[in-house]
Amino acid sequence: MNGSIKRFVYWISGTTVASAAGFLFVKVISDNAGPFVGFFLGGLAFGTILGVAQWLSLRDWLPLRWVPAKVFAAGIGFWAGSYMGLVGAYAAGPLGLASGLGITLGISIGFADILIVPAFRSIAGRWIIASSIGMAAGLVVGDSFLPLLNLDYTSPLGWILPGGFAGLLYGIATGLTIQRGYGISQDS
């Protein structure tokens, strides 16, 4: 497997697993700390897991400050996303909740990424769009499976499944954006 495909696979698989694990942490923490404080603290845990996984997959290319930026952005994204999710849930039900949270979280972490990696600034619009649409689409797809599997948000799997789909689609969208927009696909 050449270097670009290997990095792409590492990015997607690391992002998928980290997102699923991170969403589980958000559930556990928010169950114990309350919804809004719990979403912020859980977001910090999510950001830590996601930031480390992504940094490990591209550590020869991403600066180490990627991790603390992801931690802070995910904490803010989950906290703000919990409010946007409530607005979405009021307007469109559970899928509105998922899309509101996903868009807000994706914008937050996408914006932090372009601040940390100067090369991303040339693709900032595409990066933030890929982050927000990938995260929102993944949460909506994952949430769509919950009723089919007789799951809801009270179950740990009700968080892991949407989190995994969010990580998968976010990982694919951002991975393709990196490869096409910046040229990380070049073997080094």
GIQUI-V593764 format. One line per field, one symbol per residue. ss: DSSP state (2 for helix, 1 for strand, 0 for the rest). burial: I if it has 24 or more other C-alpha atoms within 12 Angstrom, else O. A space follows every 10 residues. Layout:
ss = ???
burial = ???
//
This chain:
ss = 0022222222 2222222222 2222222222 2220222222 2222222222 2222222000 0000222222 2222222222 2222222222 2202222222 2222222222 2222220222 2222222222 2222222222 2222222200 0000002222 2222222222 2222222222 20000000
burial = OOOOOOIIII IIIIIIIIII IIIIIIIIII OOOOIIIIII IIIIIIIIII IIIIIIIIOO IIIOOIIIII IIIIIIIIII IIIIIIOIOO OOOIIIIIII IIIIIIIIII IIIIIIIOOI OOIIOIIIII IIIIIIIIII IIIIIIOOOO OOIOOIIIII IIIIIIIIII IIIIIIIIIO OOOIOOOO
//
